[in-house]
């Protein structure tokens, strides 16, 4: 599993009232989103790499990869993304 929460993290405090099955479902959803985005990025990078014919194409690929890495890093950053994700999920509709 890609997701782990340190014991003293703010995200972990929100998990105290969650059942183990809820934690597993949330972790699975989060990890699935990350894996899906990484897979999509890999597919696009392969398409771009297969079409490289000039040096400038190489730098376009590098630019794409750098941009996607930064986007994914921001989106799936432990402190911001996990905290927001857990807080959003902590607000159950029936509470």
C-alpha positions as CSV (number, residue, x, y, z in Angstrom):
1,X,0.0,0.0,0.0
2,X,1.4,3.4,-0.9
3,X,-0.4,5.3,1.8
4,X,0.7,5.4,5.4
5,X,0.0,7.9,8.2
6,X,2.5,8.7,11.0
7,X,1.0,8.3,14.4
8,X,1.1,12.0,15.4
9,X,0.0,13.4,12.0
10,X,-3.1,15.6,11.8
11,X,-4.5,13.2,9.3
12,X,-4.2,10.4,11.7
13,X,-6.3,12.3,14.3
14,X,-9.2,12.3,11.9
15,X,-8.9,8.5,11.5
16,X,-9.5,7.8,15.2
17,X,-13.2,7.3,14.7
18,X,-13.0,5.4,11.5
19,X,-13.5,1.6,11.3
20,X,-10.6,-0.4,9.9
21,X,-12.7,-1.1,6.8
22,X,-13.3,2.6,6.2
23,X,-9.6,3.3,6.5
24,X,-8.8,0.5,4.0
25,X,-11.4,1.8,1.5
26,X,-10.1,5.4,1.8
27,X,-6.5,4.3,1.4
28,X,-7.4,2.1,-1.5
29,X,-9.2,5.0,-3.3
30,X,-6.3,7.4,-2.7
31,X,-3.7,4.9,-3.8
32,X,-5.8,4.0,-6.8
33,X,-6.0,7.7,-7.9
34,X,-2.3,8.1,-7.6
35,X,-1.6,4.9,-9.6
36,X,-4.1,5.9,-12.3
37,X,-2.5,9.3,-12.7
38,X,1.0,7.8,-12.9
39,X,-0.1,5.3,-15.5
40,X,-1.7,8.0,-17.6
41,X,1.5,10.0,-17.4
42,X,3.5,7.0,-18.5
43,X,1.3,6.4,-21.4
44,X,1.5,10.0,-22.6
45,X,5.3,10.0,-22.1
46,X,5.6,6.8,-24.2
47,X,3.4,8.4,-27.0
48,X,5.6,11.6,-26.9
49,X,8.8,9.6,-26.9
50,X,7.8,7.5,-29.9
51,X,7.3,10.7,-31.9
52,X,10.7,12.3,-31.1
53,X,12.3,13.3,-34.3
54,X,14.2,16.5,-33.5
55,X,16.1,17.7,-30.4
56,X,13.3,20.1,-29.5
57,X,10.9,17.2,-29.2
58,X,13.2,15.8,-26.5
59,X,12.9,19.0,-24.5
60,X,9.1,19.0,-24.9
61,X,9.0,15.6,-23.4
62,X,11.2,16.7,-20.5
63,X,9.0,19.7,-20.0
64,X,5.9,17.5,-19.9
65,X,7.4,15.1,-17.4
66,X,8.6,17.9,-15.1
67,X,5.2,19.6,-15.2
68,X,3.3,16.3,-14.5
69,X,5.7,15.3,-11.7
70,X,5.1,18.7,-10.0
71,X,1.3,18.4,-10.5
72,X,1.2,14.9,-9.1
73,X,3.6,15.7,-6.3
74,X,1.4,18.6,-5.2
75,X,-1.8,16.7,-5.5
76,X,-0.5,13.6,-3.7
77,X,1.8,15.4,-1.2
78,X,1.4,13.7,2.2
79,X,0.8,16.8,4.3
80,X,-1.6,18.7,1.9
81,X,-3.3,15.9,-0.1
82,X,-3.6,13.3,2.6
83,X,-4.8,15.8,5.2
84,X,-7.4,17.3,2.8
85,X,-8.4,13.8,1.6
86,X,-8.8,12.4,5.1
87,X,-10.7,15.5,6.3
88,X,-13.1,15.4,3.4
89,X,-13.7,11.7,4.0
90,X,-14.1,12.3,7.7
91,X,-17.2,14.4,7.0
92,X,-19.6,11.5,6.5
93,X,-23.0,12.3,5.0
94,X,-24.9,10.9,8.0
95,X,-23.0,13.0,10.6
